[in-house]
Amino acid sequence: MKDLKSQASRSTTPGKGGLTPEIQSRIGHQLRAMYDDVVRQGVPDRFAELIKKLDAPGASPHVENEGGSNDNNNGRD
């Protein structure tokens, strides 16, 4: 981190509060490297299984109702 600060002070100072093109480029390269690492990790198995279940024909989302009955009359008859 000190390296970036020292380079920023040596580079031409941009407008108020801005970053030099060199610093922007370094940040971009680091962000791309991090993103590539995340992409290489792939989708976890449990997410892949969930996606398969949701894409299956006839699949309907099932929401657990903690309050008891599963009807939609909200206690009204």
All heavy atoms as a GROMACS GRO file, in nm:
protein
  583
    1MET      N    1   0.083  -0.119   0.000
    1MET     CA    2   0.000   0.000   0.000
    1MET      C    3   0.087   0.125   0.000
    1MET      O    4   0.054   0.220  -0.064
    1MET     CB    5  -0.094  -0.005   0.121
    1MET     CG    6  -0.203   0.095   0.112
    1MET     SD    7  -0.303   0.068  -0.034
    1MET     CE    8  -0.461   0.086   0.030
    2LYS      N    9   0.196   0.122   0.074
    2LYS     CA   10   0.287   0.236   0.074
    2LYS      C   11   0.342   0.261  -0.065
    2LYS      O   12   0.364   0.375  -0.103
    2LYS     CB   13   0.401   0.214   0.174
    2LYS     CG   14   0.359   0.223   0.318
    2LYS     CD   15   0.479   0.205   0.407
    2LYS     CE   16   0.436   0.212   0.553
    2LYS     NZ   17   0.550   0.197   0.643
    3ASP      N   18   0.361   0.152  -0.142
    3ASP     CA   19   0.414   0.163  -0.277
    3ASP      C   20   0.322   0.248  -0.363
    3ASP      O   21   0.367   0.335  -0.436
    3ASP     CB   22   0.433   0.024  -0.337
    3ASP     CG   23   0.501   0.029  -0.472
    3ASP    OD1   24   0.589   0.117  -0.491
    3ASP    OD2   25   0.468  -0.054  -0.557
    4LEU      N   26   0.191   0.224  -0.354
    4LEU     CA   27   0.096   0.302  -0.433
    4LEU      C   28   0.095   0.448  -0.392
    4LEU      O   29   0.088   0.536  -0.476
    4LEU     CB   30  -0.045   0.243  -0.419
    4LEU     CG   31  -0.071   0.109  -0.488
    4LEU    CD1   32  -0.212   0.063  -0.461
    4LEU    CD2   33  -0.046   0.119  -0.635
    5LYS      N   34   0.103   0.472  -0.262
    5LYS     CA   35   0.104   0.610  -0.214
    5LYS      C   36   0.228   0.684  -0.261
    5LYS      O   37   0.221   0.799  -0.302
    5LYS     CB   38   0.093   0.615  -0.062
    5LYS     CG   39  -0.043   0.578  -0.009
    5LYS     CD   40  -0.047   0.589   0.141
    5LYS     CE   41  -0.182   0.548   0.195
    5LYS     NZ   42  -0.186   0.554   0.341
    6SER      N   43   0.342   0.618  -0.255
    6SER     CA   44   0.465   0.684  -0.296
    6SER      C   45   0.462   0.709  -0.447
    6SER      O   46   0.509   0.813  -0.493
    6SER     CB   47   0.588   0.601  -0.257
    6SER     OG   48   0.587   0.478  -0.325
    7GLN      N   49   0.406   0.617  -0.525
    7GLN     CA   50   0.396   0.638  -0.668
    7GLN      C   51   0.299   0.750  -0.700
    7GLN      O   52   0.322   0.828  -0.792
    7GLN     CB   53   0.352   0.510  -0.738
    7GLN     CG   54   0.461   0.408  -0.749
    7GLN     CD   55   0.417   0.287  -0.828
    7GLN    OE1   56   0.302   0.280  -0.872
    7GLN    NE2   57   0.507   0.194  -0.846
    8ALA      N   58   0.193   0.759  -0.623
    8ALA     CA   59   0.095   0.864  -0.647
    8ALA      C   60   0.156   1.001  -0.622
    8ALA      O   61   0.129   1.096  -0.693
    8ALA     CB   62  -0.028   0.843  -0.559
    9SER      N   63   0.241   1.011  -0.520
    9SER     CA   64   0.302   1.140  -0.491
    9SER      C   65   0.406   1.176  -0.596
    9SER      O   66   0.429   1.292  -0.623
    9SER     CB   67   0.363   1.139  -0.350
    9SER     OG   68   0.467   1.045  -0.343
   10ARG      N   69   0.471   1.075  -0.658
   10ARG     CA   70   0.571   1.101  -0.761
   10ARG      C   71   0.506   1.135  -0.894
   10ARG      O   72   0.563   1.207  -0.974
   10ARG     CB   73   0.663   0.980  -0.779
   10ARG     CG   74   0.772   0.974  -0.675
   10ARG     CD   75   0.868   0.863  -0.707
   10ARG     NE   76   0.824   0.744  -0.634
   10ARG     CZ   77   0.822   0.621  -0.681
   10ARG    NH1   78   0.862   0.595  -0.802
   10ARG    NH2   79   0.780   0.522  -0.608
   11SER      N   80   0.389   1.079  -0.923
   11SER     CA   81   0.322   1.103  -1.051
   11SER      C   82   0.265   1.243  -1.054
   11SER      O   83   0.253   1.309  -0.952
   11SER     CB   84   0.208   1.002  -1.068
   11SER     OG   85   0.260   0.871  -1.066
   12THR      N   86   0.228   1.283  -1.174
   12THR     CA   87   0.165   1.414  -1.185
   12THR      C   88   0.032   1.410  -1.113
   12THR      O   89  -0.045   1.315  -1.128
   12THR     CB   90   0.142   1.452  -1.332
   12THR    OG1   91   0.062   1.353  -1.392
   12THR    CG2   92   0.274   1.464  -1.406
   13THR      N   93   0.007   1.508  -1.032
   13THR     CA   94  -0.115   1.510  -0.952
   13THR      C   95  -0.231   1.554  -1.038
   13THR      O   96  -0.227   1.660  -1.099
   13THR     CB   97  -0.099   1.606  -0.832
   13THR    OG1   98   0.018   1.570  -0.761
   13THR    CG2   99  -0.218   1.601  -0.741
   14PRO      N  100  -0.336   1.471  -1.047
   14PRO     CA  101  -0.454   1.509  -1.126
   14PRO      C  102  -0.538   1.611  -1.051
   14PRO      O  103  -0.498   1.657  -0.944
   14PRO     CB  104  -0.528   1.376  -1.141
   14PRO     CG  105  -0.491   1.299  -1.020
   14PRO     CD  106  -0.350   1.342  -0.987
   15GLY      N  107  -0.654   1.640  -1.104
   15GLY     CA  108  -0.743   1.735  -1.039
   15GLY      C  109  -0.776   1.692  -0.897
   15GLY      O  110  -0.741   1.584  -0.852
   16LYS      N  111  -0.843   1.776  -0.828
   16LYS     CA  112  -0.875   1.756  -0.686
   16LYS      C  113  -0.937   1.619  -0.660
   16LYS      O  114  -1.042   1.587  -0.713
   16LYS     CB  115  -0.973   1.866  -0.645
   16LYS     CG  116  -0.962   1.910  -0.505
   16LYS     CD  117  -1.054   2.027  -0.482
   16LYS     CE  118  -1.023   2.092  -0.351
   16LYS     NZ  119  -1.108   2.206  -0.326
   17GLY      N  120  -0.871   1.535  -0.580
   17GLY     CA  121  -0.926   1.407  -0.537
   17GLY      C  122  -0.925   1.298  -0.643
   17GLY      O  123  -0.978   1.191  -0.620
   18GLY      N  124  -0.863   1.319  -0.758
   18GLY     CA  125  -0.863   1.219  -0.863
   18GLY      C  126  -0.743   1.126  -0.853
   18GLY      O  127  -0.653   1.145  -0.771
   19LEU      N  128  -0.743   1.024  -0.937
   19LEU     CA  129  -0.633   0.929  -0.943
   19LEU      C  130  -0.560   0.947  -1.074
   19LEU      O  131  -0.622   0.974  -1.177
   19LEU     CB  132  -0.684   0.786  -0.932
   19LEU     CG  133  -0.757   0.749  -0.803
   19LEU    CD1  134  -0.816   0.609  -0.816
   19LEU    CD2  135  -0.662   0.754  -0.686
   20THR      N  136  -0.431   0.924  -1.071
   20THR     CA  137  -0.352   0.933  -1.195
   20THR      C  138  -0.389   0.815  -1.285
   20THR      O  139  -0.435   0.711  -1.236
   20THR     CB  140  -0.202   0.928  -1.165
   20THR    OG1  141  -0.169   0.802  -1.110
   20THR    CG2  142  -0.160   1.040  -1.071
   21PRO      N  143  -0.367   0.828  -1.413
   21PRO     CA  144  -0.395   0.716  -1.504
   21PRO      C  145  -0.316   0.590  -1.466
   21PRO      O  146  -0.366   0.479  -1.481
   21PRO     CB  147  -0.351   0.768  -1.641
   21PRO     CG  148  -0.365   0.917  -1.630
   21PRO     CD  149  -0.331   0.949  -1.487
   22GLU      N  150  -0.195   0.606  -1.416
   22GLU     CA  151  -0.115   0.490  -1.376
   22GLU      C  152  -0.180   0.416  -1.260
   22GLU      O  153  -0.189   0.293  -1.260
   22GLU     CB  154   0.026   0.535  -1.335
   22GLU     CG  155   0.115   0.419  -1.296
   22GLU     CD  156   0.254   0.464  -1.252
   22GLU    OE1  157   0.287   0.583  -1.264
   22GLU    OE2  158   0.327   0.376  -1.203
   23ILE      N  159  -0.229   0.490  -1.161
   23ILE     CA  160  -0.296   0.427  -1.046
   23ILE      C  161  -0.426   0.361  -1.091
   23ILE      O  162  -0.456   0.248  -1.050
   23ILE     CB  163  -0.323   0.531  -0.935
   23ILE    CG1  164  -0.192   0.591  -0.883
   23ILE    CG2  165  -0.403   0.470  -0.822
   23ILE    CD1  166  -0.099   0.491  -0.818
   24GLN      N  167  -0.502   0.428  -1.178
   24GLN     CA  168  -0.626   0.368  -1.229
   24GLN      C  169  -0.597   0.238  -1.302
   24GLN      O  170  -0.669   0.139  -1.286
   24GLN     CB  171  -0.697   0.466  -1.323
   24GLN     CG  172  -0.754   0.585  -1.253
   24GLN     CD  173  -0.819   0.683  -1.351
   24GLN    OE1  174  -0.824   0.658  -1.471
   24GLN    NE2  175  -0.867   0.795  -1.300
   25SER      N  176  -0.489   0.237  -1.380
   25SER     CA  177  -0.452   0.116  -1.454
   25SER      C  178  -0.414   0.003  -1.359
   25SER      O  179  -0.455  -0.112  -1.378
   25SER     CB  180  -0.335   0.148  -1.547
   25SER     OG  181  -0.292   0.032  -1.613
   26ARG      N  182  -0.338   0.034  -1.256
   26ARG     CA  183  -0.298  -0.070  -1.158
   26ARG      C  184  -0.420  -0.127  -1.086
   26ARG      O  185  -0.431  -0.247  -1.066
   26ARG     CB  186  -0.201  -0.014  -1.057
   26ARG     CG  187  -0.062  -0.001  -1.111
   26ARG     CD  188   0.031   0.056  -1.005
   26ARG     NE  189   0.166   0.036  -1.050
   26ARG     CZ  190   0.257  -0.033  -0.984
   26ARG    NH1  191   0.229  -0.087  -0.867
   26ARG    NH2  192   0.377  -0.049  -1.032
   27ILE      N  193  -0.512  -0.039  -1.047
   27ILE     CA  194  -0.635  -0.085  -0.981
   27ILE      C  195  -0.713  -0.175  -1.076
   27ILE      O  196  -0.762  -0.281  -1.037
   27ILE     CB  197  -0.719   0.035  -0.933
   27ILE    CG1  198  -0.649   0.106  -0.818
   27ILE    CG2  199  -0.859  -0.011  -0.891
   27ILE    CD1  200  -0.715   0.237  -0.778
   28GLY      N  201  -0.723  -0.135  -1.202
   28GLY     CA  202  -0.795  -0.215  -1.301
   28GLY      C  203  -0.734  -0.353  -1.317
   28GLY      O  204  -0.805  -0.454  -1.322
   29HIS      N  205  -0.601  -0.360  -1.325
   29HIS     CA  206  -0.534  -0.490  -1.339
   29HIS      C  207  -0.559  -0.578  -1.217
   29HIS      O  208  -0.583  -0.699  -1.230
   29HIS     CB  209  -0.383  -0.471  -1.358
   29HIS     CG  210  -0.346  -0.420  -1.495
   29HIS    ND1  211  -0.362  -0.494  -1.610
   29HIS    CD2  212  -0.296  -0.301  -1.534
   29HIS    CE1  213  -0.323  -0.424  -1.713
   29HIS    NE2  214  -0.283  -0.305  -1.671
   30GLN      N  215  -0.553  -0.519  -1.098
   30GLN     CA  216  -0.575  -0.598  -0.976
   30GLN      C  217  -0.720  -0.647  -0.968
   30GLN      O  218  -0.746  -0.761  -0.928
   30GLN     CB  219  -0.538  -0.517  -0.853
   30GLN     CG  220  -0.388  -0.496  -0.841
   30GLN     CD  221  -0.349  -0.409  -0.722
   30GLN    OE1  222  -0.433  -0.345  -0.661
   30GLN    NE2  223  -0.221  -0.408  -0.691
   31LEU      N  224  -0.814  -0.562  -1.006
   31LEU     CA  225  -0.955  -0.604  -1.005
   31LEU      C  226  -0.980  -0.716  -1.105
   31LEU      O  227  -1.052  -0.812  -1.075
   31LEU     CB  228  -1.046  -0.485  -1.034
   31LEU     CG  229  -1.060  -0.383  -0.922
   31LEU    CD1  230  -1.138  -0.261  -0.971
   31LEU    CD2  231  -1.128  -0.444  -0.802
   32ARG      N  232  -0.920  -0.706  -1.224
   32ARG     CA  233  -0.935  -0.812  -1.323
   32ARG      C  234  -0.878  -0.944  -1.272
   32ARG      O  235  -0.937  -1.050  -1.293
   32ARG     CB  236  -0.867  -0.773  -1.454
   32ARG     CG  237  -0.953  -0.684  -1.539
   32ARG     CD  238  -0.891  -0.661  -1.677
   32ARG     NE  239  -0.930  -0.529  -1.722
   32ARG     CZ  240  -0.857  -0.418  -1.710
   32ARG    NH1  241  -0.737  -0.421  -1.658
   32ARG    NH2  242  -0.903  -0.304  -1.752
   33ALA      N  243  -0.763  -0.937  -1.207
   33ALA     CA  244  -0.701  -1.060  -1.153
   33ALA      C  245  -0.791  -1.123  -1.048
   33ALA      O  246  -0.809  -1.246  -1.046
   33ALA     CB  247  -0.564  -1.027  -1.095
   34MET      N  248  -0.850  -1.041  -0.960
   34MET     CA  249  -0.940  -1.094  -0.857
   34MET      C  250  -1.064  -1.155  -0.921
   34MET      O  251  -1.110  -1.262  -0.881
   34MET     CB  252  -0.979  -0.984  -0.759
   34MET     CG  253  -0.865  -0.939  -0.670
   34MET     SD  254  -0.908  -0.799  -0.565
   34MET     CE  255  -1.041  -0.864  -0.470
   35TYR      N  256  -1.121  -1.087  -1.019
   35TYR     CA  257  -1.240  -1.135  -1.087
   35TYR      C  258  -1.212  -1.268  -1.156
   35TYR      O  259  -1.291  -1.362  -1.147
   35TYR     CB  260  -1.290  -1.032  -1.188
   35TYR     CG  261  -1.409  -1.078  -1.268
   35TYR    CD1  262  -1.537  -1.077  -1.213
   35TYR    CD2  263  -1.394  -1.125  -1.397
   35TYR    CE1  264  -1.646  -1.121  -1.285
   35TYR    CE2  265  -1.503  -1.169  -1.471
   35TYR     CZ  266  -1.628  -1.166  -1.414
   35TYR     OH  267  -1.736  -1.210  -1.486
   36ASP      N  268  -1.100  -1.277  -1.226
   36ASP     CA  269  -1.063  -1.401  -1.295
   36ASP      C  270  -1.051  -1.517  -1.196
   36ASP      O  271  -1.092  -1.629  -1.226
   36ASP     CB  272  -0.932  -1.384  -1.371
   36ASP     CG  273  -0.947  -1.295  -1.494
   36ASP    OD1  274  -1.062  -1.274  -1.539
   36ASP    OD2  275  -0.844  -1.246  -1.544
   37ASP      N  276  -0.998  -1.490  -1.079
   37ASP     CA  277  -0.984  -1.594  -0.977
   37ASP      C  278  -1.121  -1.642  -0.931
   37ASP      O  279  -1.144  -1.763  -0.917
   37ASP     CB  280  -0.904  -1.540  -0.858
   37ASP     CG  281  -0.875  -1.646  -0.755
   37ASP    OD1  282  -0.836  -1.759  -0.793
   37ASP    OD2  283  -0.891  -1.616  -0.634
   38VAL      N  284  -1.214  -1.551  -0.912
   38VAL     CA  285  -1.350  -1.587  -0.870
   38VAL      C  286  -1.419  -1.670  -0.979
   38VAL      O  287  -1.485  -1.770  -0.950
   38VAL     CB  288  -1.432  -1.461  -0.835
   38VAL    CG1  289  -1.580  -1.494  -0.817
   38VAL    CG2  290  -1.377  -1.395  -0.710
   39VAL      N  291  -1.402  -1.630  -1.104
   39VAL     CA  292  -1.465  -1.702  -1.215
   39VAL      C  293  -1.409  -1.843  -1.225
   39VAL      O  294  -1.482  -1.939  -1.251
   39VAL     CB  295  -1.444  -1.625  -1.348
   39VAL    CG1  296  -1.484  -1.709  -1.467
   39VAL    CG2  297  -1.524  -1.496  -1.346
   40ARG      N  298  -1.280  -1.860  -1.203
   40ARG     CA  299  -1.217  -1.992  -1.211
   40ARG      C  300  -1.269  -2.086  -1.103
   40ARG      O  301  -1.267  -2.207  -1.120
   40ARG     CB  302  -1.065  -1.979  -1.198
   40ARG     CG  303  -0.996  -1.958  -1.330
   40ARG     CD  304  -0.847  -1.969  -1.309
   40ARG     NE  305  -0.802  -1.862  -1.222
   40ARG     CZ  306  -0.733  -1.756  -1.261
   40ARG    NH1  307  -0.697  -1.744  -1.384
   40ARG    NH2  308  -0.699  -1.662  -1.176
   41GLN      N  309  -1.316  -2.032  -0.992
   41GLN     CA  310  -1.366  -2.116  -0.883
   41GLN      C  311  -1.493  -2.190  -0.923
   41GLN      O  312  -1.523  -2.296  -0.870
   41GLN     CB  313  -1.392  -2.032  -0.758
   41GLN     CG  314  -1.267  -1.981  -0.694
   41GLN     CD  315  -1.296  -1.893  -0.574
   41GLN    OE1  316  -1.409  -1.885  -0.526
   41GLN    NE2  317  -1.195  -1.826  -0.524
   42GLY      N  318  -1.569  -2.134  -1.012
   42GLY     CA  319  -1.690  -2.201  -1.059
   42GLY      C  320  -1.805  -2.188  -0.960
   42GLY      O  321  -1.796  -2.123  -0.857
   43VAL      N  322  -1.915  -2.255  -0.996
   43VAL     CA  323  -2.036  -2.252  -0.913
   43VAL      C  324  -2.030  -2.367  -0.814
   43VAL      O  325  -2.005  -2.480  -0.852
   43VAL     CB  326  -2.160  -2.265  -1.003
   43VAL    CG1  327  -2.287  -2.268  -0.921
   43VAL    CG2  328  -2.164  -2.153  -1.105
   44PRO      N  329  -2.053  -2.339  -0.685
   44PRO     CA  330  -2.054  -2.447  -0.586
   44PRO      C  331  -2.160  -2.552  -0.620
   44PRO      O  332  -2.264  -2.521  -0.677
   44PRO     CB  333  -2.090  -2.376  -0.454
   44PRO     CG  334  -2.053  -2.234  -0.476
   44PRO     CD  335  -2.073  -2.208  -0.622
   45ASP      N  336  -2.132  -2.677  -0.586
   45ASP     CA  337  -2.222  -2.788  -0.618
   45ASP      C  338  -2.363  -2.766  -0.566
   45ASP      O  339  -2.461  -2.795  -0.635
   45ASP     CB  340  -2.168  -2.919  -0.561
   45ASP     CG  341  -2.042  -2.965  -0.632
   45ASP    OD1  342  -2.018  -2.919  -0.746
   45ASP    OD2  343  -1.967  -3.045  -0.574
   46ARG      N  344  -2.376  -2.712  -0.445
   46ARG     CA  345  -2.512  -2.696  -0.388
   46ARG      C  346  -2.593  -2.595  -0.468
   46ARG      O  347  -2.713  -2.608  -0.483
   46ARG     CB  348  -2.506  -2.659  -0.241
   46ARG     CG  349  -2.441  -2.526  -0.212
   46ARG     CD  350  -2.426  -2.503  -0.064
   46ARG     NE  351  -2.356  -2.378  -0.042
   46ARG     CZ  352  -2.391  -2.290   0.047
   46ARG    NH1  353  -2.492  -2.314   0.127
   46ARG    NH2  354  -2.324  -2.177   0.059
   47PHE      N  355  -2.526  -2.492  -0.525
   47PHE     CA  356  -2.598  -2.395  -0.609
   47PHE      C  357  -2.636  -2.459  -0.743
   47PHE      O  358  -2.744  -2.436  -0.795
   47PHE     CB  359  -2.516  -2.270  -0.632
   47PHE     CG  360  -2.499  -2.184  -0.510
   47PHE    CD1  361  -2.382  -2.113  -0.491
   47PHE    CD2  362  -2.598  -2.174  -0.414
   47PHE    CE1  363  -2.364  -2.034  -0.378
   47PHE    CE2  364  -2.581  -2.096  -0.302
   47PHE     CZ  365  -2.465  -2.025  -0.284
   48ALA      N  366  -2.545  -2.538  -0.798
   48ALA     CA  367  -2.574  -2.605  -0.925
   48ALA      C  368  -2.693  -2.699  -0.910
   48ALA      O  369  -2.780  -2.706  -0.997
   48ALA     CB  370  -2.450  -2.681  -0.973
   49GLU      N  371  -2.699  -2.773  -0.798
   49GLU     CA  372  -2.812  -2.863  -0.773
   49GLU      C  373  -2.942  -2.785  -0.759
   49GLU      O  374  -3.046  -2.827  -0.811
   49GLU     CB  375  -2.786  -2.945  -0.647
   49GLU     CG  376  -2.676  -3.048  -0.664
   49GLU     CD  377  -2.637  -3.115  -0.533
   49GLU    OE1  378  -2.713  -3.106  -0.435
   49GLU    OE2  379  -2.530  -3.177  -0.530
   50LEU      N  380  -2.938  -2.674  -0.690
   50LEU     CA  381  -3.057  -2.591  -0.672
   50LEU      C  382  -3.106  -2.538  -0.806
   50LEU      O  383  -3.226  -2.540  -0.835
   50LEU     CB  384  -3.026  -2.476  -0.576
   50LEU     CG  385  -3.140  -2.378  -0.550
   50LEU    CD1  386  -3.259  -2.449  -0.487
   50LEU    CD2  387  -3.092  -2.265  -0.461
   51ILE      N  388  -3.014  -2.493  -0.890
   51ILE     CA  389  -3.052  -2.442  -1.022
   51ILE      C  390  -3.116  -2.553  -1.104
   51ILE      O  391  -3.217  -2.531  -1.172
   51ILE     CB  392  -2.929  -2.381  -1.093
   51ILE    CG1  393  -2.888  -2.252  -1.021
   51ILE    CG2  394  -2.958  -2.354  -1.239
   51ILE    CD1  395  -2.754  -2.197  -1.063
   52LYS      N  396  -3.060  -2.675  -1.099
   52LYS     CA  397  -3.118  -2.788  -1.172
   52LYS      C  398  -3.260  -2.815  -1.125
   52LYS      O  399  -3.349  -2.841  -1.205
   52LYS     CB  400  -3.032  -2.913  -1.154
   52LYS     CG  401  -2.906  -2.911  -1.236
   52LYS     CD  402  -2.827  -3.038  -1.211
   52LYS     CE  403  -2.690  -3.032  -1.275
   52LYS     NZ  404  -2.607  -3.149  -1.245
   53LYS      N  405  -3.281  -2.812  -0.993
   53LYS     CA  406  -3.414  -2.837  -0.938
   53LYS      C  407  -3.513  -2.730  -0.983
   53LYS      O  408  -3.627  -2.760  -1.018
   53LYS     CB  409  -3.409  -2.841  -0.786
   53LYS     CG  410  -3.344  -2.965  -0.730
   53LYS     CD  411  -3.341  -2.961  -0.579
   53LYS     CE  412  -3.269  -3.080  -0.520
   53LYS     NZ  413  -3.260  -3.072  -0.373
   54LEU      N  414  -3.470  -2.606  -0.983
   54LEU     CA  415  -3.559  -2.497  -1.022
   54LEU      C  416  -3.589  -2.498  -1.171
   54LEU      O  417  -3.696  -2.455  -1.213
   54LEU     CB  418  -3.500  -2.362  -0.981
   54LEU     CG  419  -3.492  -2.336  -0.831
   54LEU    CD1  420  -3.416  -2.208  -0.802
   54LEU    CD2  421  -3.632  -2.327  -0.771
   55ASP      N  422  -3.494  -2.546  -1.252
   55ASP     CA  423  -3.514  -2.552  -1.396
   55ASP      C  424  -3.594  -2.674  -1.440
   55ASP      O  425  -3.642  -2.680  -1.552
   55ASP     CB  426  -3.379  -2.552  -1.469
   55ASP     CG  427  -3.314  -2.415  -1.470
   55ASP    OD1  428  -3.385  -2.315  -1.445
   55ASP    OD2  429  -3.193  -2.407  -1.497
   56ALA      N  430  -3.610  -2.772  -1.351
   56ALA     CA  431  -3.681  -2.895  -1.386
   56ALA      C  432  -3.827  -2.864  -1.415
   56ALA      O  433  -3.888  -2.778  -1.353
   56ALA     CB  434  -3.670  -2.996  -1.272
   57PRO      N  435  -3.885  -2.934  -1.515
   57PRO     CA  436  -4.027  -2.912  -1.546
   57PRO      C  437  -4.114  -2.948  -1.426
   57PRO      O  438  -4.090  -3.047  -1.357
   57PRO     CB  439  -4.056  -3.006  -1.663
   57PRO     CG  440  -3.930  -3.080  -1.691
   57PRO     CD  441  -3.824  -3.034  -1.597
   58GLY      N  442  -4.212  -2.866  -1.400
   58GLY     CA  443  -4.303  -2.892  -1.289
   58GLY      C  444  -4.248  -2.850  -1.155
   58GLY      O  445  -4.313  -2.870  -1.052
   59ALA      N  446  -4.131  -2.792  -1.152
   59ALA     CA  447  -4.074  -2.749  -1.026
   59ALA      C  448  -4.145  -2.621  -0.981
   59ALA      O  449  -4.169  -2.532  -1.059
   59ALA     CB  450  -3.924  -2.722  -1.041
   60SER      N  451  -4.182  -2.618  -0.856
   60SER     CA  452  -4.243  -2.497  -0.801
   60SER      C  453  -4.170  -2.463  -0.672
   60SER      O  454  -4.134  -2.550  -0.595
   60SER     CB  455  -4.392  -2.518  -0.775
   60SER     OG  456  -4.409  -2.618  -0.678
   61PRO      N  457  -4.148  -2.334  -0.651
   61PRO     CA  458  -4.080  -2.297  -0.526
   61PRO      C  459  -4.165  -2.333  -0.406
   61PRO      O  460  -4.287  -2.316  -0.407
   61PRO     CB  461  -4.062  -2.147  -0.538
   61PRO     CG  462  -4.151  -2.102  -0.648
   61PRO     CD  463  -4.183  -2.221  -0.732
   62HIS      N  464  -4.103  -2.388  -0.304
   62HIS     CA  465  -4.173  -2.429  -0.184
   62HIS      C  466  -4.125  -2.341  -0.069
   62HIS      O  467  -4.008  -2.342  -0.035
   62HIS     CB  468  -4.145  -2.576  -0.153
   62HIS     CG  469  -4.208  -2.623  -0.026
   62HIS    ND1  470  -4.344  -2.641  -0.015
   62HIS    CD2  471  -4.156  -2.652   0.095
   62HIS    CE1  472  -4.370  -2.681   0.109
   62HIS    NE2  473  -4.259  -2.688   0.177
   63VAL      N  474  -4.218  -2.266  -0.014
   63VAL     CA  475  -4.184  -2.178   0.098
   63VAL      C  476  -4.246  -2.236   0.223
   63VAL      O  477  -4.365  -2.263   0.229
   63VAL     CB  478  -4.237  -2.035   0.073
   63VAL    CG1  479  -4.206  -1.945   0.190
   63VAL    CG2  480  -4.180  -1.979  -0.055
   64GLU      N  481  -4.162  -2.256   0.324
   64GLU     CA  482  -4.210  -2.310   0.452
   64GLU      C  483  -4.292  -2.204   0.524
   64GLU      O  484  -4.250  -2.089   0.534
   64GLU     CB  485  -4.091  -2.351   0.540
   64GLU     CG  486  -4.007  -2.461   0.482
   64GLU     CD  487  -4.060  -2.598   0.514
   64GLU    OE1  488  -4.126  -2.613   0.618
   64GLU    OE2  489  -4.035  -2.690   0.436
   65ASN      N  490  -4.406  -2.242   0.577
   65ASN     CA  491  -4.490  -2.152   0.654
   65ASN      C  492  -4.474  -2.187   0.801
   65ASN      O  493  -4.516  -2.294   0.844
   65ASN     CB  494  -4.637  -2.166   0.610
   65ASN     CG  495  -4.726  -2.064   0.677
   65ASN    OD1  496  -4.680  -1.984   0.758
   65ASN    ND2  497  -4.853  -2.067   0.643
   66GLU      N  498  -4.414  -2.099   0.876
   66GLU     CA  499  -4.386  -2.129   1.017
   66GLU      C  500  -4.510  -2.118   1.104
   66GLU      O  501  -4.512  -2.168   1.214
   66GLU     CB  502  -4.278  -2.033   1.070
   66GLU     CG  503  -4.143  -2.054   1.007
   66GLU     CD  504  -4.039  -1.959   1.062
   66GLU    OE1  505  -4.062  -1.900   1.170
   66GLU    OE2  506  -3.934  -1.945   0.999
   67GLY      N  507  -4.616  -2.054   1.055
   67GLY     CA  508  -4.731  -2.027   1.138
   67GLY      C  509  -4.832  -2.139   1.148
   67GLY      O  510  -4.930  -2.127   1.219
   68GLY      N  511  -4.817  -2.246   1.077
   68GLY     CA  512  -4.913  -2.355   1.089
   68GLY      C  513  -4.973  -2.393   0.957
   68GLY      O  514  -4.905  -2.449   0.873
   69SER      N  515  -5.102  -2.359   0.935
   69SER     CA  516  -5.171  -2.405   0.815
   69SER      C  517  -5.110  -2.345   0.689
   69SER      O  518  -5.047  -2.242   0.692
   69SER     CB  519  -5.320  -2.370   0.824
   69SER     OG  520  -5.335  -2.231   0.809
   70ASN      N  521  -5.139  -2.413   0.578
   70ASN     CA  522  -5.080  -2.372   0.452
   70ASN      C  523  -5.181  -2.310   0.360
   70ASN      O  524  -5.156  -2.292   0.242
   70ASN     CB  525  -5.013  -2.495   0.385
   70ASN     CG  526  -4.913  -2.454   0.281
   70ASN    OD1  527  -4.872  -2.339   0.273
   70ASN    ND2  528  -4.875  -2.548   0.197
   71ASP      N  529  -5.302  -2.276   0.410
   71ASP     CA  530  -5.401  -2.215   0.322
   71ASP      C  531  -5.381  -2.064   0.318
   71ASP      O  532  -5.315  -2.005   0.402
   71ASP     CB  533  -5.543  -2.252   0.365
   71ASP     CG  534  -5.574  -2.216   0.509
   71ASP    OD1  535  -5.503  -2.131   0.567
   71ASP    OD2  536  -5.666  -2.276   0.566
   72ASN      N  537  -5.441  -2.003   0.216
   72ASN     CA  538  -5.416  -1.860   0.195
   72ASN      C  539  -5.532  -1.772   0.237
   72ASN      O  540  -5.546  -1.662   0.189
   72ASN     CB  541  -5.389  -1.836   0.045
   72ASN     CG  542  -5.253  -1.890   0.005
   72ASN    OD1  543  -5.162  -1.894   0.087
   72ASN    ND2  544  -5.242  -1.931  -0.120
   73ASN      N  545  -5.617  -1.816   0.329
   73ASN     CA  546  -5.729  -1.732   0.370
   73ASN      C  547  -5.695  -1.644   0.488
   73ASN      O  548  -5.781  -1.572   0.537
   73ASN     CB  549  -5.854  -1.817   0.396
   73ASN     CG  550  -5.837  -1.907   0.517
   73ASN    OD1  551  -5.737  -1.902   0.587
   73ASN    ND2  552  -5.938  -1.991   0.541
   74ASN      N  553  -5.573  -1.647   0.534
   74ASN     CA  554  -5.526  -1.559   0.642
   74ASN      C  555  -5.615  -1.563   0.765
   74ASN      O  556  -5.642  -1.461   0.827
   74ASN     CB  557  -5.512  -1.414   0.593
   74ASN     CG  558  -5.405  -1.401   0.488
   74ASN    OD1  559  -5.303  -1.469   0.491
   74ASN    ND2  560  -5.429  -1.312   0.392
   75GLY      N  561  -5.667  -1.681   0.796
   75GLY     CA  562  -5.748  -1.696   0.916
   75GLY      C  563  -5.894  -1.660   0.895
   75GLY      O  564  -5.974  -1.665   0.986
   76ARG      N  565  -5.928  -1.619   0.773
   76ARG     CA  566  -6.069  -1.583   0.743
   76ARG      C  567  -6.138  -1.701   0.680
   76ARG      O  568  -6.086  -1.770   0.596
   76ARG     CB  569  -6.073  -1.464   0.646
   76ARG     CG  570  -6.026  -1.337   0.711
   76ARG     CD  571  -6.032  -1.222   0.613
   76ARG     NE  572  -5.894  -1.175   0.599
   76ARG     CZ  573  -5.836  -1.143   0.487
   76ARG    NH1  574  -5.900  -1.152   0.373
   76ARG    NH2  575  -5.712  -1.101   0.484
   77ASP      N  576  -6.264  -1.724   0.718
   77ASP     CA  577  -6.344  -1.834   0.659
   77ASP      C  578  -6.458  -1.782   0.579
   77ASP      O  579  -6.506  -1.681   0.582
   77ASP     CB  580  -6.398  -1.928   0.767
   77ASP     CG  581  -6.285  -2.013   0.824
   77ASP    OD1  582  -6.193  -2.048   0.750
   77ASP    OD2  583  -6.293  -2.044   0.944
   0.00000   0.00000   0.00000
